[in-house]
């Protein structure tokens, strides 16, 4: 299954998961310290949907946002 929306082009984005330990300075501690950074991915909410496309029905992969906004007409 492709990891990209066929209408808006939304796809997998990458980022980091940051782990911080310690007590914040405003709470009486010495501040938060970063103890680990791990790569992660942000995946779009993709759905397989049958849509009406110019009189014929076809199956596409679209994100939930496009589906809810009414960009496509479900078959």
Secondary structure as GFF3:
##gff-version 3
##sequence-region A 1 75
A	DSSP	beta_strand	13	21	.	.	.	ID=ss1
A	DSSP	three_ten_helix	25	27	.	.	.	ID=ss2
A	DSSP	beta_strand	33	42	.	.	.	ID=ss3
A	DSSP	beta_strand	46	53	.	.	.	ID=ss4
A	DSSP	beta_strand	56	63	.	.	.	ID=ss5
A	DSSP	alpha_helix	64	69	.	.	.	ID=ss6
###
